[in-house]
Amino acid sequence: MYDRPETAAANDRFWQAIRNRLGHGPDTLTRTGELWDHWLAPDLILSQTCGYPYRAKLHGQVTLIGTPDYGLPGCPPGHYCSVFVARANDHRTTPSDFAEAPFAYNEPLSQSGWAAPQNHARSQGFIFTNTLQTGGHALSARAVAEGRADIAALDALTWALIQRHDPFATTLREIARTEPTPVLPYITALTRDPGPLFDAISAAIADLSPDDRDTLSLRGLVRLPPEAYLAIPNPPPPAATSIVE
């Protein structure tokens, strides 16, 4: 889920390390096709999904393997949060200041892009209703940078990668963070034993070079029960889901 040109080679080496420990699997990662087709494939070996799709549609249809720990600041192991970003020259200081402003989100079943910011907003007495669907976290950030939206909520690790690799990040600033929730989990087919996969992934993380672990922000693998994901509230869906170009 964090595969971009700057991380692709490290992700490839991560998969090879997993495959070597596991003793089987395809030679290369699958990077094409529909996510839902992969997630629900009866022969799925390994994938990563978002917490919202897991609790909304995948729970009971896939097996939870474990949760990566990205060592994110202010978050317990295996947790992350959403970062609200606005343009650097926008003087508004809190998410509630943007209650009626154009809010960019990646897609309706995103925990960090839709559920977490809307749950945060509801706890503050408002919801975002002026919404623009972009199709991706980086696209939401660009929509704010380019003035097509005024605020977006980004996965904290994605925001860190944007800050590391994308020059337009300097035109944005962080204004708030949501409460931590469980990180995007690794899953396998419902019929597979998750134990060998958990062990192979854990060992593979240890096998990575320090540079690759830093590139992928991987610190380890933790066990979180399904209930940790299922307990998070599902907000109402957006009123419209048209993609903004």
N, C-alpha and C positions, 0 to 999 in steps of 0.2 A: 504493500500500500504506500510505501515511500520510495518508489522506484522512479528515478529521474536520471537524465544523462550523467549527472555527477556521482550518482550512487549505483548505477547499473553494474559496473564491473565488480564492486564490492558485494552487491547482491548475488551476482553470479558465483563468486567465490564462496559466499555463505551457503548457497544451495549445494555446491559441490562438497563442502564440508559436511552438510547434513546427509547428503547422498552417500558419502563415504562411510559415515557412521552407521547409517541405516542399512546399507548393503544392497539397496535397490532404488529404482526410480528413474525417470527420464534423464537424458544427458543434460538437457537445458531447461530453464524456466519457461513456462508458457506466458507470453506477454500479449497475446491476441485473443479475440473472442469475447463473449459476453460473460461478465462476472457471475451472474446468476446461474448460467449454464455450468461454469466451473464449480461454484460452491455446491450445487446440488448433484453433481456428477456422482454416480454410484461407485466409481473407481477413483475418486479424489484421494490423493495422497496427502497433500499439504496446500493450504492457502491461508490467507489472512483476510478477515472480514471486519466490518465495523460493528460496534456494539449495538447500534440501533437495528440494522438488519438481522443481527443474531437474535435479539429478543423479540423482534416483530414478526419474523418469518422463518428463521433458520433453526431456532431452538426446537429440538425434537426431530430434526431432519439431518443434522450433522453432529459430529462429536467434537467437543471442546478439548483441545490439546493442552494449551497453556497460554500465558499472557507475557509478551516481552516486556522487559523493564528498560525504559529509555533514560532513566536517571534524570527526569525532568524536574527543574527546580520547583519547590513548593508542593510536590506530588509524592504520595507514598509509592513504594515499588509497585510496578505494574499499573500505574495510573497516569492520567494526563488531564489536560484541561483545554478549554477554548480560550483564545486570545482575541479580544475585540481590538480591531485596528481602524484608524481613521487617517485622513491626510494630515501630514505634519503641520500644515498651516491652518488646520481647523481648530478653533479655540474651544469647542465644546469638550467637556472633560469626563463625562460619565455616559454609560450606555443609555440611561433614561433621557439624556439630552437629545438623543437621536431617535426617540420613540416614533416620530412621524417621518423620519428621513429615509431615503432609499437604502434598504438593507440587502446586501448581496450574500447569497448562500449557495453552496455547491449543489446540493440536491436534497429532496425532502426526507430521505431515510438516512441522513448523516447525523451521527451523534454530535460531533464537534461543530458542524456547520449549521445545523438546524435545531436539534433537540436541546443541546446544552444552552445555547444563547436564548432560546425561547423560554426554557425553564428558569434561567437566570432572570430574564425580563419579568416573567410572571411573579417571581419572588419579590420584585421591586415594584409591582403594581401596574405593569403595562405589558404589552406584547408588540413585537414588530409586525406591522401589517403592510407596509410599503416595501414589498419584497421583489427581488430580482434573482432568478435562478441562473447560475453561470456555468455549471457543469464541472467545476473543480475548485479546490481551495486557492490555488495560484491564480486562477481566473477571477475569483472573487477579490483577491488582493489587487489584481490589476484593474478591476472595475472601479475600486475605490481610488487607486492611484490616478486613474484617467478621468475621474469625475463622473462616471456613470452610476456610481453609488457613493454614499457617504460613510458607510460603516459596514464591516464584515466581521464574522467570527471564524477564526482559523484554528485548526488543529495545532496545538502548541509545538509539536515536532515539525510540522510543515512550515510553520512560521519561522522556526529556527533555521530550517533549510533555505527558506526564501531569503532570510537575512544573510545567510552565508554565501548564497550563489547568485541572487538576482539584484542587479543594481537599482531597480525601481523601489526596493525596500526602503531606501533612504528617504523616499517621499512619504512614508507612512510612519505612524507612531502607535504604540500600544496605549490603550486607555483603561483596560480592565481585563481581568481573567475570571472565568467561571470556577465553581468548585470542582475539584478533581473527580473523575469517574474512571472506571476500568479502561485500560488501553485496548486497542483493536486486537482481538484474540486470534491465535492460530487455530485452524479447524481442519478436520479430516472427515472422510465419509463416515456415515453412521455405523457401518459394519466394522470399521477398523478399531483395533486396540490403540488407544492414544499413548500408552506407556512407552513403547519403543520410540515413538516420535518425540515425546517429551525429552527422553534421554538423549536422542540423537541431536535435537536442536540445542539442548543445554551444552552438550559436548562441543558442538560446532561453534557456538559462540566463544567458548574458551579457546578453540583452535584458531580463530581469526587473528590476524595480525593486529597490533594496537592501532594502526592506521585505519584498517577496515572497521574495527569496532567503533572508532571515533567517527568515521564517515557515516556509519549506520546508527550511531548513538546507542548501540546495544550494550547493555550492562549485564543481562542475564534473563532467565525465564522463571516465572513464578506461577503458582497454581492459585487461580481464583475460581470459586464455584460458580456455576451458572446463575445462582441466585444473586450474585453481585451485579450481574448485567440486567437480570429481569426486574430488579427492584427500582430501576431508574424510570421515572414517569415518561410517557410518550406524549408530546405536545400535539395539539391539533395540526393537521397538515397545512401547508400554505394555500392561500386562496387560488393562486395561479402558479403554474409550473413551466411557463414558456421560457425557453433558453434565450438569454440576452447575448447578442453577438458583440 
